Amino acid sequence: MKPRIGIIGAGISGLTIAWLLRKNGYDIRVYEASDQPGGAMKTTRHPDGWLAEWGPNTIIESSERIKKLIALLGLERRRRYPNDHAEKRYLVRGGETVAAPDSLKTFLTTPLLSRRGKWQVLREPFIRKRPASSSDGNHTENHDESLADFVRRRLSDEFLKWPIDALAGGIYAGDPEQLSVRHAFPRLAMVEEQHGSLILGQLKGGVKRPPGSDEIPRNKAAIFSFDEGMQVLPNTLADQIGDDLTTHCRISSIDREGTKWVIRSGGANQAETFDKIIYAGTAHGLANITFPDELASLLQQVSDITHPPVVSLTLGFRCADITHPLDGFGMLVPGIEQFPILGTLFTSSLFSNRAPDTEHVTLTTYIGGMRQPEMARKPEEEQVRATIDSLNQLIGLSGEPLFRHRTYWPRAIPQYHVGFSRYLALMNRAEREFPGFFLAGNYRTGISVGDSINAAFDMAERVMGSHSQSE
């Protein structure tokens, strides 16, 4: 008989795991504290035709499993790839937007880097790689290098201050001085380890994948969304899970009784018993649940993972009020440029059906993060004004917004800082010492939606594999 499995959290990780287990005949129950599934994947459609995402705007099609999931859910016709005219990626230098180079020719002519900065990049293949391990062959905390130190060593301080700082802000809302290259950008570290050079590694095809891997290289992986935004995916998963998903259900405690696990929830302290449980909520949410003492001592430390505040602000304008062609994905803003924003996505350029018509545009701007956490906590009107002033200078905005949607995430993106392996060790120990308890989420296996989906497949296989071994 297959075990009964309780899953806490109906974000994309929990929903995907639940759907996969249910599809394989497992008896599951999913608990979600909020009023709807999806976690950060929420979409608002305004009656006037504006569309705004609360959280992520895209999914990277980084594996065949992601394609398989979309096909099995019947969502292939609703999937939308970026418009052809949205290929450019802009960075800000000197208060102006500069298209990121996409070839050797454009690299040599770009104003994004000085002549010296370009030379320092071109000499990268001749820089010796850092030893991959300590003398006994094991990784150590002292070996865990920050993204900033990695880039200074292999490229240059100039490359760090503009492209890399902007990238760290755009992906993690993070600080490259604190982010671990091995944990936050593992493919960079792996390319150096495998090829000795980032440039030579890319020319040779990037990271060498193990036999049988279905991973699609990031430089070849497409990005996509859906016709009515990102919430289409969690809604479809939730619909197929059906009554096995309960919303408005906050977990108060998790106990172990013999080989069983008991989840207690609700004001009436309702209890349900399971053979295995998967915690797929947020890392900081662990602190709100009572666990057995020994397990609690491990998970309390995991809940301390840094999550800076971030605001997602979507504004709608008339096309005529903007001089920039908006012919790209968006723009990232390095901290050295001293703007109060992290960057802006040209959302209606990227995907159709995000604005009422072709005479209007939507722009999604991000504020706060590790760089300026205080900006994320300011009043909404102050944030809107700071964003409009920034867009006025950067893309020639002259009008006032016709639409706006703001989401404040007080604890947004988990930061994979130097020393992050300590948290991974705690999670592994919790699972090892408490059989039948599993941890899943973007604080463990990567922060992107694609990372979460791939990790959900791995987790479902682990849970099913642990059942097979116990039979």
HELIX and SHEET records of a PDB file:
HELIX    1   1 ILE A   12  LYS A   23  1                                  12    
HELIX    2   2 GLU A   64  LEU A   72  1                                   9    
HELIX    3   3 GLU A   76  ARG A   78  5                                   3    
HELIX    4   4 LEU A  104  THR A  109  1                                   6    
HELIX    5   5 ARG A  115  LEU A  122  1                                   8    
HELIX    6   6 GLU A  124  PHE A  126  5                                   3    
HELIX    7   7 GLU A  141  HIS A  143  5                                   3    
HELIX    8   8 LEU A  147  ARG A  154  1                                   8    
HELIX    9   9 ASP A  157  PHE A  159  1                                   3    
HELIX   10  10 LEU A  160  ILE A  164  3                                   5    
HELIX   11  11 ASP A  165  TYR A  172  1                                   8    
HELIX   12  12 VAL A  181  ALA A  184  1                                   4    
HELIX   13  13 PRO A  186  HIS A  195  1                                  10    
HELIX   14  14 LEU A  198  LEU A  203  1                                   6    
HELIX   15  15 VAL A  232  ILE A  241  1                                  10    
HELIX   16  16 GLY A  242  ASP A  244  5                                   3    
HELIX   17  17 HIS A  284  ASN A  288  5                                   5    
HELIX   18  18 ASP A  293  VAL A  302  1                                  10    
HELIX   19  19 CYS A  319  ASP A  321  5                                   3    
HELIX   20  20 GLY A  335  GLU A  337  5                                   3    
HELIX   21  21 THR A  347  LEU A  350  1                                   4    
HELIX   22  22 PRO A  373  ALA A  376  1                                   4    
HELIX   23  23 GLU A  380  ILE A  395  1                                  16    
HELIX   24  24 SER A  421  GLU A  433  1                                  13    
HELIX   25  25 VAL A  449  SER A  470  1                                  22    
SHEET    1   A 5 LEU A 245  THR A 246  0                                        
SHEET    2   A 5 ASP A  27  TYR A  31  1                                        
SHEET    3   A 5 ARG A   4  ILE A   8  1                                        
SHEET    4   A 5 LYS A 276  TYR A 279  1                                        
SHEET    5   A 5 PHE A 437  LEU A 439  1                                        
SHEET    1   B 2 THR A  43  ARG A  45  0                                        
SHEET    2   B 2 LEU A  51  GLU A  53 -1                                        
SHEET    1   C 3 ILE A  59  ILE A  60  0                                        
SHEET    2   C 3 ILE A 223  PHE A 226 -1                                        
SHEET    3   C 3 ARG A  79  ARG A  80 -1                                        
SHEET    1   D 7 GLU A  96  ALA A  99  0                                        
SHEET    2   D 7 LYS A  88  ARG A  93 -1                                        
SHEET    3   D 7 GLY A 328  LEU A 332  1                                        
SHEET    4   D 7 GLY A 343  LEU A 345 -1                                        
SHEET    5   D 7 HIS A 360  GLY A 368 -1                                        
SHEET    6   D 7 VAL A 310  ARG A 318 -1                                        
SHEET    7   D 7 PHE A 403  TRP A 409 -1                                        
SHEET    1   E 3 ILE A 251  GLU A 257  0                                        
SHEET    2   E 3 LYS A 260  SER A 265 -1                                        
SHEET    3   E 3 GLN A 270  PHE A 274 -1                                        
END                                                                             
